[in-house]
Amino acid sequence: MVVTDTLLDLFLETRKRSEEICQPLQTEDYVVQPIVDVSPPKWHLGHTTWFFEEFILKKYLKDYQQYDQNFAFVFNSYYESMGERVVRTDRGNLSRPTVKEVYSYRSHIDQAMQQLFESEITDELLEVIETGIHHEKQHQELLLTDIKYILGHNPLLPVYSDTFQENKTLDTNQHWIEIETGNYEIGHNSNDFCYDNELGRHTVYLEDFLISNRLVTNSEYLEFIKDGGYKNHKFWHAEAWDWLQNNNIASPMYWHKVDDQWQQYSLNGLQPINMNAAVTHISYFEAFAFAQYKGLRLPTEFEWEIAQNQFNWGHRWEWTESAYLPYPGYAKADGALGEYNGKFMVNQKVLRGGSVATPIKHTRPTYRNFFQPELRWQFTGIRLAK
């Protein structure tokens, strides 16, 4: 019963937090979709709610009445086995359902979930509820980064918050942490929640290496820019070089040169760059090129995991040199939840750690995030190794 009560508290806390993130928005902000990777805030609120309805309430709550049968079509994301859905690129065309209706939908589902918590919670149901909660926490991070993209690409560069701190000064000097050659255990190894892509604990052999105790700063990255880093093909993969030319990339996302001075758009608005903060909104392509420029490299995800207890992390998602692949013995779950991670294990790079946008109670040393190498709208950064 204690476990159930704790889980209910976590559920309610998570649902409340999503709405708090959206509180500074105006109604017009809820429906904007500038690019395919950025979903409208209204859609995030509806999709996370649909998840609880579709995967939990329909199956486990007796006599549950579906809120609106059209919402499954509107708020499904990529679950092929759950039927037809709105094409991802068209989410910004959804002027209906309205923001008010989406909040009403959330309230309906929250009440039904609380009713469910009054019944017996089996181990199977517990696992699905935990997945739903952490799924919403993932979308809370996406909410913040998508809101930043929406506002950061508005010509007026509006302020989202006066209090959100994303560019804190790094208070440690750079030095190298030594890790010896040996066999190391990798993967999740406790009864706490994790995703299936963290399972399959296994042994890896690592040669000795050094890893930086801190992230690369804006000041260090500016040296790369001034030294022609974006113009020297020797530092870049061929695909990355094409990406630079085709998209006219010459600095991190949200950097603006104003009166010959670099400024950066943050959720606090346009401000002078804090040179001693960690560089962010960097693609894997840029992280790799910077490492090449320094005569260094990015760590693998295994190196990162076995060294992480010797440095502070969680401020930026950290690109690794590892492709996103299954661990030994990985098996997808049955049914639609089997689509959660496994289907994306191709053409992506692993990121480790977490960021200033990652919710509390939603990060751990074995967490494996993953994105395509050109993406940079998340709070991504660079830790070097050699």
C-alpha positions in Angstrom: 0.0 0.0 0.0 2.9 2.3 0.7 4.3 1.7 -2.8 0.9 2.5 -4.3 0.6 5.7 -2.2 4.1 6.8 -3.2 3.3 6.0 -6.9 0.1 8.0 -6.7 2.0 11.0 -5.3 4.6 10.7 -8.1 1.8 10.5 -10.7 0.1 13.6 -9.4 3.3 15.5 -9.0 4.3 14.7 -12.5 1.0 15.7 -14.0 1.0 19.0 -12.1 4.6 19.7 -13.3 3.7 19.5 -17.0 1.0 22.1 -16.5 3.4 24.3 -14.5 5.9 24.3 -17.4 3.1 25.6 -19.7 1.8 28.2 -17.2 3.9 31.1 -18.7 2.6 30.5 -22.2 -0.1 32.4 -24.1 -2.8 30.5 -25.9 -1.1 31.2 -29.3 2.1 29.6 -28.0 0.4 26.2 -27.5 -0.2 25.5 -31.2 3.1 26.4 -32.9 5.2 23.8 -34.7 8.2 25.5 -36.5 9.9 22.3 -37.6 9.1 18.6 -37.6 11.3 17.9 -34.5 9.4 20.4 -32.4 5.8 19.5 -31.3 3.2 22.1 -30.1 3.0 22.3 -26.3 -0.7 21.5 -26.6 0.1 18.2 -28.3 2.6 17.2 -25.6 -0.1 17.8 -23.0 -2.6 15.7 -24.9 -0.2 12.9 -25.9 1.1 12.2 -22.4 -2.6 12.0 -21.3 -3.5 9.7 -24.2 -0.7 7.3 -23.0 -2.4 6.8 -19.6 -5.8 6.4 -21.3 -4.7 4.0 -24.0 -2.2 1.8 -22.2 -3.8 1.8 -18.7 -7.3 3.0 -18.2 -8.9 1.2 -21.2 -7.3 -2.1 -20.1 -7.3 -1.9 -16.3 -10.2 0.4 -15.1 -13.6 -1.4 -15.2 -16.3 0.5 -17.1 -13.9 3.2 -18.1 -15.6 5.7 -20.5 -13.3 7.0 -23.2 -13.1 10.8 -23.2 -13.2 11.3 -27.0 -12.6 8.6 -29.5 -11.0 11.1 -31.9 -8.2 11.9 -29.5 -6.5 8.6 -30.1 -6.0 9.7 -33.7 -4.9 13.1 -32.7 -2.5 12.3 -29.9 -0.9 9.0 -30.9 2.8 9.6 -31.7 4.6 6.7 -33.4 2.8 3.6 -32.2 1.9 1.7 -35.4 0.1 -1.0 -33.5 -2.3 1.6 -31.9 -3.8 2.5 -35.2 -4.0 5.6 -37.5 -2.6 8.9 -36.3 -2.0 12.5 -37.4 1.2 12.8 -39.4 4.0 14.3 -37.2 4.5 17.3 -39.5 0.8 18.2 -39.2 0.6 18.5 -35.4 0.9 22.3 -35.7 -2.3 22.3 -37.9 -4.4 21.1 -35.0 -6.3 24.2 -34.0 -8.8 21.8 -32.5 -9.1 20.3 -30.0 -8.7 23.6 -28.2 -6.2 24.3 -25.3 -9.2 24.4 -23.0 -10.4 20.9 -24.2 -7.0 19.4 -23.7 -6.8 20.6 -20.1 -10.3 19.2 -19.6 -9.1 15.9 -21.1 -6.2 15.9 -18.6 -8.5 16.4 -15.7 -10.7 13.6 -16.9 -7.8 11.2 -17.1 -6.3 12.3 -13.7 -9.6 11.6 -12.0 -9.9 8.2 -13.6 -6.3 7.3 -12.7 -7.0 8.2 -9.0 -10.0 5.9 -9.1 -7.7 3.2 -10.5 -5.3 3.7 -7.6 -8.1 2.7 -5.3 -8.2 -0.8 -6.7 -5.6 -3.5 -6.4 -2.4 -2.6 -8.3 -0.7 -5.7 -9.7 3.0 -5.9 -10.5 2.1 -5.7 -14.2 0.0 -2.6 -13.8 2.6 -1.0 -11.5 5.2 -1.4 -14.3 3.0 0.2 -16.9 2.1 3.1 -14.6 5.7 3.8 -13.9 6.5 3.8 -17.6 3.6 6.3 -18.2 4.9 8.6 -15.4 8.5 8.6 -16.8 7.1 8.9 -20.3 5.5 12.2 -19.2 8.7 13.3 -17.6 10.5 12.8 -20.9 7.9 15.0 -22.5 8.4 17.6 -19.8 12.0 18.0 -21.0 10.7 18.1 -24.6 8.2 20.7 -23.6 10.9 23.0 -22.3 13.2 22.5 -25.3 10.3 22.8 -27.8 9.0 26.0 -26.0 12.5 27.4 -26.3 12.7 26.6 -30.0 9.2 28.2 -30.6 10.1 31.4 -28.7 13.8 31.4 -29.7 12.8 31.5 -33.4 10.2 34.2 -32.9 11.7 37.4 -34.3 10.8 39.2 -31.0 12.8 36.6 -29.0 10.3 36.7 -26.0 11.2 35.8 -22.5 9.7 32.6 -21.2 10.9 32.8 -17.6 12.9 35.2 -15.4 14.0 32.4 -13.1 14.9 29.4 -15.2 18.7 28.9 -15.0 20.3 27.2 -17.9 23.7 28.8 -18.2 25.3 28.5 -14.8 29.1 29.2 -14.4 31.1 26.0 -14.2 32.9 26.3 -10.8 35.6 23.7 -11.4 39.0 23.9 -13.1 39.6 21.4 -15.9 41.6 18.3 -15.2 41.8 14.7 -16.5 40.4 11.7 -14.6 42.4 8.5 -15.2 40.7 5.2 -15.7 42.7 2.0 -15.8 42.5 -0.8 -18.3 40.1 -3.5 -17.3 36.7 -5.3 -17.5 33.7 -3.2 -16.3 30.1 -4.0 -15.8 27.7 -1.8 -17.8 23.9 -1.5 -17.5 21.1 -1.1 -15.0 21.5 -3.3 -11.9 18.8 -2.4 -9.3 15.1 -2.7 -8.7 14.5 1.0 -9.5 12.8 2.1 -12.6 14.7 2.0 -15.9 13.9 1.7 -19.6 14.4 -1.5 -21.5 17.4 -0.1 -23.4 19.3 0.0 -20.1 18.9 -3.7 -19.4 21.2 -6.6 -20.3 23.9 -5.8 -17.9 27.1 -7.0 -19.4 30.9 -6.8 -19.3 33.0 -4.6 -21.5 36.7 -4.4 -21.8 38.2 -0.9 -21.9 41.7 0.3 -22.5 43.0 2.9 -20.1 41.8 6.4 -20.9 41.5 9.9 -19.6 38.2 11.9 -19.3 37.6 15.5 -18.5 36.1 16.4 -15.1 34.1 19.2 -16.7 32.2 20.1 -19.8 33.6 22.3 -22.6 32.8 26.0 -22.0 31.4 28.7 -24.3 34.8 30.4 -24.1 36.6 27.3 -25.3 34.1 26.8 -28.1 34.4 30.4 -29.2 38.1 29.8 -29.7 37.1 27.1 -32.1 34.9 29.5 -34.0 37.5 32.3 -34.1 40.1 29.8 -35.3 38.0 28.9 -38.3 36.7 25.6 -37.0 33.5 25.8 -39.0 35.5 26.5 -42.2 38.1 23.7 -41.9 36.9 20.5 -43.5 39.6 18.5 -41.8 37.7 18.5 -38.5 34.4 17.2 -39.9 32.8 14.0 -41.1 31.8 14.2 -44.8 28.1 14.1 -43.9 28.7 16.8 -41.3 30.5 19.0 -43.8 27.6 18.8 -46.2 25.2 19.6 -43.3 27.2 22.8 -42.5 27.2 24.0 -46.1 23.5 23.1 -46.8 22.3 24.8 -43.6 24.7 27.7 -43.3 25.8 26.6 -39.8 28.6 28.7 -38.3 27.9 28.7 -34.5 25.8 26.9 -31.9 22.0 27.2 -32.1 20.7 30.4 -30.4 24.0 32.3 -30.7 23.5 35.7 -32.3 26.1 38.3 -33.2 24.7 41.7 -32.2 26.9 44.8 -32.8 29.9 42.5 -33.2 29.3 40.9 -29.8 28.1 37.3 -29.3 24.8 37.0 -27.5 22.7 33.9 -26.7 19.0 33.4 -26.6 18.0 31.6 -23.4 14.6 31.0 -21.7 15.4 34.3 -20.0 15.6 36.1 -23.4 18.6 37.4 -25.4 21.6 37.9 -23.1 25.4 38.3 -23.4 27.0 34.8 -23.5 28.3 33.6 -20.2 31.8 32.5 -21.3 32.3 30.3 -18.3 29.1 28.3 -18.8 29.0 25.0 -20.6 28.4 25.3 -24.3 25.0 23.9 -25.4 22.7 23.2 -28.3 25.5 21.4 -30.1 25.0 18.6 -32.6 27.1 15.5 -32.5 28.7 16.7 -35.7 29.9 19.8 -33.9 31.0 18.0 -30.8 33.1 15.6 -32.9 34.6 18.4 -34.9 35.5 20.3 -31.7 37.2 17.2 -30.3 39.2 16.8 -33.5 40.2 20.5 -33.4 41.6 19.9 -29.8 43.4 16.7 -30.8 41.0 14.7 -28.5 37.9 12.7 -28.8 34.4 12.1 -27.3 34.1 9.3 -24.7 32.1 6.1 -25.5 29.0 5.6 -23.5 30.7 2.8 -21.6 33.7 5.0 -20.7 31.2 7.7 -19.5 29.3 5.2 -17.4 32.2 3.8 -15.5 33.8 7.3 -14.9 30.6 9.3 -14.1 30.9 8.9 -10.3 34.1 11.0 -10.5 32.6 14.1 -12.0 29.5 16.2 -11.9 26.9 15.6 -14.6 23.3 16.4 -15.3 23.8 20.0 -16.7 24.0 19.1 -20.4 23.2 15.9 -22.3 26.6 14.7 -23.3 27.3 13.3 -26.7 29.2 10.1 -26.8 31.0 8.3 -29.6 28.7 5.3 -29.3 26.0 4.3 -31.7 22.6 3.6 -30.2 22.5 -0.2 -30.2 20.8 -2.9 -28.1 22.7 -4.5 -25.2 23.4 -8.2 -25.3 20.2 -10.2 -24.8 17.9 -7.2 -25.4 14.3 -8.2 -26.1 11.5 -5.8 -27.0 8.4 -5.9 -24.8 5.2 -7.5 -26.2 2.6 -5.3 -27.7 2.7 -1.6 -28.4 5.1 -0.8 -25.5 7.7 -2.8 -27.5 7.8 0.1 -29.9 9.1 2.5 -27.1 12.9 2.1 -27.7 13.9 -0.8 -29.9 12.6 0.5 -33.2 14.9 3.6 -33.0 18.2 1.6 -32.7 19.6 2.8 -36.0 21.4 5.9 -37.2 21.5 7.6 -33.8 24.1 8.5 -31.2 23.9 7.9 -27.5 23.9 10.8 -25.0 24.5 10.4 -21.3 23.8 12.3 -18.2 20.8 14.7 -18.3 20.3 18.5 -18.7 19.0 21.5 -16.9 15.6 20.6 -18.5 15.6 17.0 -17.3 13.0 16.5 -14.5 14.0 15.4 -11.0 13.7 11.7 -10.3 14.3 11.0 -14.0 18.0 10.5 -14.4 20.5 7.8 -13.4 24.0 6.7 -14.5 22.7 4.1 -16.9 20.1 6.3 -18.7 20.6 6.1 -22.5 19.3 9.1 -24.4 19.6 9.1 -28.2 19.3 11.5 -31.1 20.3 11.8 -34.8 23.8 13.4 -35.1 22.6 16.6 -36.7 20.0 17.5 -34.0 20.8 20.3 -31.5 17.5 21.7 -30.1 18.1 19.8 -26.8 20.5 21.0 -24.1 23.4 19.1 -25.5 27.1 19.6 -24.6 30.6 18.2 -24.9 32.9 16.3 -22.5 36.2 15.3 -23.9 38.3 12.2 -23.5 41.7 10.9 -24.7 
